[in-house]
Amino acid sequence: MIVNPGPLRLAVLSGLTLLLLVVAGCSRVSLAYNTADFFIERFADDYLSLSSDQMMAWEPKLEAGLARHRKEELPYIAAFFDLGYKGAKRGFDKTTVNCLLDEVEEVYRRNARLAAAVTAPLLAELSQRQVRDLAEKFRKEQADDAKDDREGKARRKRKRAEHYIKSVEWWVGPLSEPQRRIVREVAASMPDAGPAWNVYNDGKRRALIRLLSQGADEARIRQFLTDWLADFRDLPANLQEAHMAMRKSIATLFLRLDPSFSPQQRGRFANRLRDLRDDFLNLQRHPRMASRPCAGAASAAPRP
């Protein structure tokens, strides 16, 4: 999938992509979501060294963004987990997997656009000293990225395989050795695009600093962030190709692992997805799931 960790550092400032991250670490997200404004404010304050006046001016915009997120985005997230739940119960076929990949990208894009809208007014009010401090943070992040790049392709592939094994085990429970072998084989086929992503993101961070240094207004900053974080408007051809290859590999991983799941693994997988769906429904004042074009991919699946 096209989502990658570099741009998310900025998106997280608004917290509207927070939900896409916390679901990888817990099965019940209500507490995390209901206290999101506090943690977002603390993160933004630590990252940007905001003054009390800047924080006070931003709080209403953050609250409005989170309210909009609850109303407009939670139905999409609930629908995504419902689709995954039905696929896990029935078994994943190519149509359902491709639908899921379409949906996770759409959920990400919607959240990133809203993130840009909420983050832009905060960045537009930074002082030149704060912009310089942000540039220094970006330089340190780039140095960390470069250090990772120097690890070598073989080491990066091994680390990625182990990361995927841990992620899959969180969802389904311990994997057998044949299942681990499947994950390692698919991970080995994934493009080694990390260094290219780091170069791209470094260029975008530098461009953002130039924009802020010139005193760009909120509208220009919002458009820049939307083009970068949500629409990938100037994504180089090599990264577009890497995205398509990564998506194909993830689909292959789903389709190869699915027939190997034991009843216990499938049950755990389905239950986690169901619980997440219910969490995102319960967080809504008027619970609903958004209607999506490919939702019919799981229409034959059993209902709870």
WOKA-V199524 format. One line per field, one symbol per residue. phi: phi as a letter, one per 30 degrees, with the letter a starting at -180 (. if undefined). psi: psi as a letter, one per 30 degrees, with the letter a starting at -180 (. if undefined). A space follows every 50 residues. Layout:
phi=???
psi=???
This chain:
phi=.ddbdeddedddedidceddcdddbacbceddddcdeddddddddddchd ddddddddeddddddddddddcceddddddddddedddddjdcddddddd dddddddddddddddddddeddddcddddddddddddddddddddddddd djdddddddddddddddddddcjecdddddddddddddddddceeddddd ddddddddddddddiededddddddddddcchdcddedddddeddddddd dddedddeddddedddddedddddddededdddddbeacddbecdddcdd ddcd
psi=lfklfeffeeefefffgeefefffflfkgeeeefgeeeeeeeeeeeefhk leeeeeffeeeeeeeeeeeeeeeeeeeeeefeeeeeeeeekkleeeeeee eeeeeeeeeeeeeeeeeeeefeefgkleeeeeeeeeeeeeeeeeeeeeef fkeeeeeeeeeeeeeeeeeeefakkleeeeeeeeeeeffkkigeeeeeee eeeeeeeeeeeeffhkleeeeeeeeeeeeefhehkleefeeeeeeeeeee eeeefeeeffkleeeeeeeeeeeeeeeeefeffkeiklkkkkegfffgff lkl.
